[in-house]
Amino acid sequence: MKGLFKSKPRTPVDIVRQTRDLLSFAARSSESRESKREEKMAELFKNLRELKSILYGNSESEPVSEACAQLTQEFFRENTLRLLITCLPKLNLEARKDATQVVANLQRQQVNSRLIASDYLEANLDLLDILIAGYENTDMALHYGAMLRECIRHQTVARYVLESQHMKKFFDYIQLPKFDIAADAAATFKELLTRHKSTVAEFLSKNYDWFFEEYNSKLMESSNYITRRQAIKLLGEILLDRSNAAVMTRYVSSKDNLRILMNLLRESSKSIQIEAFHVFKVCLLQSRISLQTLLAYSLPIKASFYDCLRISRLIKRMNSLRRTRLRL
């Protein structure tokens, strides 16, 4: 007889709705008794774990596409995402991890061939402000950072971040004293500048002056070895991308930029030397700079005779490559 009174299994829609109710409770839980709050937060953690299981599957079964679609539709029908993001600081560490994975997965879920997460975020761009500001909170930085990187998979979201005042903050976030947070900010910065080619090219063209002034002074000339190494490597990726051809031409025409690269060629670190050399080769290949001009650039940084000789040989090789290209 016991089987007759078994509770009906909850659907994905039921779980999302209950999660939304529990998040609403968490948002105002300061008014509740501690015992009641603990009970509700335990339920919320259980629900987040179930949502993750539906989206990712588990050791016994793969995700079911219909269940994922139902979950996704209900999640973005009302403000569940907003509640989850704003209430994240009130959750315990394990619940935060599950919530981060749920939000990340939902960015990739398609319903009727549409990424409805993109539509929702486009109408709620202020949520990106919360995620970016998370880098200023050591407890939330890695969770919000992971969510942010998944959100900027959507081009409209990435464009919003690139064109906002938040973009300037990344030059400081990348140099935060906590290594894991600085590395996370650097990963997000790289994603913003490499994922959506046309949007990035437009951003760099419009914001060339302030962007590369900040990039050079705060990253390329940073006192931190890791920051310099990441900066020169990312610069190479940006300049070598065909979408950024106009930006690259403008960058290599600046004697100040070439001086910075030449300084990096003289770094004690072989890794930085190699990355700088790759970028420097591109500069020489694409620009029409003469040996005399380049050697003149060398004087302010006190380049040695060997440096000048090496640069001279490199120029000759680049000129040879140019002639070969013209013949072809």
N, C-alpha and C positions, 0 to 999 in steps of 0.2 A: 504493500500500500504506500510505502514511502515514495516510490517512484512517481505516484500521482501528484505529489505536492512539490516536486522539484521546480525551482525557479526557472523561468524562461531565460535562455542564454541572451546576453546583451549583444545588440548589433553594434557595428562601428559608430553609427549615428548616436546610439544611446550613450556610448562611452564618451564621445566628444561633448555631448550636451551636459553630461554629469561633470566632466572635466571643466567645462565653462562655468558651471555653477560653483564648483569648488574653488576655482580661481577667483571668482567674484567674492567668495567668502574670504579668501586669503587677502584680497585687496583691502578688506575692512576688518580683518581679524584682530586688530588691536583692541576692538571693543568686546571681544569674546573671552570667555573663561579659558584658561590655559589648557584644561583637560579636553574641552570641546575642540579647541584649536588643534591640539596634537592628533586627535581622532580624525579630523577633517584633512589635515596635512598627510596623514598616513594613507587615507583614501586617494588623495590626489597623486601621491607617489605611485600607488598601485595602478591608477588609471594611465598615468604617463608610461608606465612599463608596458601596459596592454597596448597602448597606441603604437609604441615602438615595435612591439611584437607583430602587430598587423602590417606595419609598413616594411619591416625588414625580414619578417619570418622568424623562425626559431630553429632549434636543432631537429625538430620533428617535421616541420613543413615549410614550404616556400611561401612568399607573400601571394595572396589571391588578388588579382587585379581589380575585380569587382568590389571587394571589401576596401581596397585602397582608394578607389574612386569615390565610394560613399563617404569614407572618412574625410577625404580631401574636400569634397563639396561642402560637407557640414562644417568643417573647420574654418573655411573662409566665408561661410554664409553670414556669420556674425563676427564679433570681434574677439574670437578665441586667441588669435595670434597676438593681438595687442595686449590682452590680459596676460598671456604667457610671458611675453617679453617684459612687461612692467612688473610682474610679480616674481620674476626669476630670482631677485635678491632675497626673497623670503623663503625660498626652497632650500632644502639641504643639498649637500654636494652631489649625491647620487641622483637626486631628482633633477638637478640642474643639468647633469650629463645627459640624462634621458631626454629632457626637454630640448636640449641643443640638437640631439640626433633627430628628434621628431621634426623640428623646424627645418633642419638641413634637408631631410628626405622630402618634405612637402614642397620644396622649391622645384623638385624634378618631376613631381606627379602630374600627369596629364589627364584631363577629363574631357572627353570628346575632342581629342587632339589639341586641347588648349592648356597652357600653363596658367591655371587660374591664380596661382600665387603671384605671378607677375602683374595680373590685373589688380589684385588686392593691394599690392605694395605701391603700385602707381597711384592709387587713390589714397594711400596712407603713407606718404613719403616721410612724414615726421618720425615714423618708427626708425628710420635710418639714423636720425639724429640721436636717438637713445642708444642704438647699437654702437655708433662711433664714439660717443661720450663714455662708453663702457671701458675704453682703454685707460681712463683716468681712475678706474676703480680696480685695485689689484685683485679683488675677489671675483669680479665679474668679467675682467678683460678677455680671458681665453674663451669663455662661453659666448659672449657677445661677438667676439672676433670671428669665431667659427661660423656663427649665424650670418654675420655680415658678408663673409666671403661667399656663402651660398646664395645670398640675396643678390649680390652683384653679378651673378650669372645672367640676370635679366638686364638687357641693354638699357632700358629706361631707368632702372635703378642705378646702374653704374654711371650713367650720364648725370643723374642728379648729384651723386657724390662728387664726381669730378668737377662739376660746375659750382659746387657749394663752397663756402668758406672752410668747411671741414678739411678740404684737401690740404690746406696749409698746415693743419695740425699734425698730419702724418710725419712731417719732417722732424717734429719733436717726439712723437710717439716712438719712432724708430730708434731714438736714442735714450729711451727710458732706462733707468738703472737696473730694473729687473730683466734679466736676459730673455726669459721665456715670453714676456709680454712684448718686449722690443722685437723679438723674432716674429711673433704673431702679427704685429703691426706691419713689419716689413713684408710678410707674405701677402697681406691684404693690399698693401701699396703696389706690389708687383702685379697682383691680379688686376687691379684697377687700370694699370698702364700697359697691359699686354693682351687682355681677353678680347675686347671689342675693338677691332682694328680701326674702323672708320671713325668711331666715337673718340678714340684716343688721339688719332691724327688731327681731328678737328679741335680737340681740347688743347693739344700742344701748340698748334698754330696760333690759336687765339690768346694763349697764356704763356707764350714762349719766354718773354722777358723775366717775369717774376718767378716762373717755375724753375728755369735753369739757373737763375741767380741763387735761389734757395738750394737747389740740387747741388750746385758746385760748392757753395760755402758751408752748408750743413752736413752734406753727405760725402762728396768727393774729397773734401779737405778736412774731414772730421779727424779728431785725435784718436778715435776708436778704430782699430784695425779691421774688425768685422764689418763695421759700417762702411768703411772705404772699399773693402773687397766686394760687398754686396752691391754697392753703388756703381762701381765700374762694370761689374758683370751685367747689371740691369741696363745700364746705359748702352752697352753693346747690343743687347736684345732690342732695345728701342730704336737705335740708329740703323741697325741692319734690317729692320722690318720694312718691306717695300712701301707699306702704307705711309710710313714716316719719311719718305724720300726728301720732301721739301724741308722738313725739320732738320734732317741730317745735313743737308747742304748748308743750311743757315748755321748749324752748330760748328761745322768744321771750318767755316770761314772766319771764325773768331780766334784771334791770336791768344786771347786769355784762356779759351778752352784748350787750345793746343799746349799752352804752357802747363796747365794742370795735368794734362795727359803725360807730358814729358817728365813732370815731377814724379808721377806714379811709375813711370818706366825706371826710375832710379830708386824705387822702394827696396828695402832689404828683403821684403817678402817676395818669393818667386811667384806665388799665386797671383798677387796683385800685378806684378810685372807682366805676367802672361796675359791676363785679362786686359791690361792697359795696352799691350802690344797689339792685340787683336783690333781694338778700337782705333788705335793710332794708324794701323795699316789701312783701315777703311778711310780714315781722314785723308791720308796721303793719296790713296787711289782715286778718291772722288774729287779732291780739290786740285787746283792747278798751282799749288804752292811751289816756289823755287827753293833750291838748296840754300841760296844766300839768305832768303827771308827766314827759312826755318832755323838756320844757324844764328840769325839775329835774335830769334825767340829764345834760343838756348842761353844767351849771355845772362839775362836776368836771373836764371836759376842756377848759374855757375856750372853748367854742364862741362864735364871733362872732355879732353881731346878724344878719348875712346867713345864717349857718348856721341859726339859730333860725327866721328868716323862711322859709327854704326848707323846713325841716322842717314848719313850720306849714302851708304850702301843700300839702305832701305829705299831711299828715294829713287836711286838708279833702277832697282828692281821694279818699283811701282811704275816708273816711266816706261820700262820695257813691256810691262803688262798692258799699259795703255796703248802702246803701238801695236801690240798683238791684237787687241780688241778692235782697233780701227781697221786692220787688215782683214779681220773676219767679217 
